[in-house]
Amino acid sequence: MTIELRFFASVREQLGVAEERAEVPADVRTVGELRHWLIQRGGPWAEALAEGRALRMAVDHAVARPDTAIADGCEVAFFPPVTGG
């Protein structure tokens, strides 16, 4: 499945990328599984998306939990709990 990834604030700064289109394996079906899959990239990905780090996620502009399902063509965003304006 292909999804759109968006990264905001400090997450974007750590990764050095604001957005990406990604081909996700079929066994990645939730936001939590997606986060774990991205962490496996290592380096800044493992640090920015680390399991213990406070991080908010959204699917198609709605706040998501780790068990929120993702689907082909959806947009998933990662951002810190508080962002500046």
Residue pairs with C-beta under 8 A, 6 or more apart in sequence:
1 23
1 24
1 26
1 28
1 70
1 71
1 72
1 73
2 21
2 22
2 23
2 24
2 72
2 73
3 21
3 22
3 24
3 34
3 70
3 72
3 73
3 74
3 75
3 76
4 19
4 20
4 21
4 22
4 73
4 74
4 75
4 76
5 19
5 20
5 21
5 22
5 38
5 75
5 76
5 77
5 78
6 18
6 19
6 75
6 76
6 77
6 78
7 15
7 17
7 18
7 19
7 48
7 77
7 78
7 79
8 18
8 77
8 78
8 79
8 80
8 83
9 79
9 80
9 83
9 84
10 48
10 80
11 48
11 49
11 55
11 78
11 79
11 80
12 18
14 44
14 47
14 48
15 44
15 45
15 48
16 44
24 34
24 37
24 70
25 37
27 33
28 34
28 37
28 70
29 69
29 70
30 66
30 67
30 68
30 69
30 70
31 57
31 59
31 64
31 65
31 66
31 67
31 68
31 70
31 76
32 65
32 66
32 67
34 70
34 76
35 49
35 51
35 55
35 57
35 66
35 78
36 51
38 45
38 49
39 45
39 46
39 49
39 50
39 51
40 46
48 78
49 55
49 78
54 80
54 81
55 78
55 79
55 80
55 81
56 63
56 78
56 79
56 80
56 81
57 63
57 64
57 65
57 66
57 68
57 76
57 77
57 78
57 79
58 64
58 76
58 77
58 79
59 68
59 69
59 70
59 74
59 75
59 76
60 74
60 75
61 75
61 77
64 76
70 76
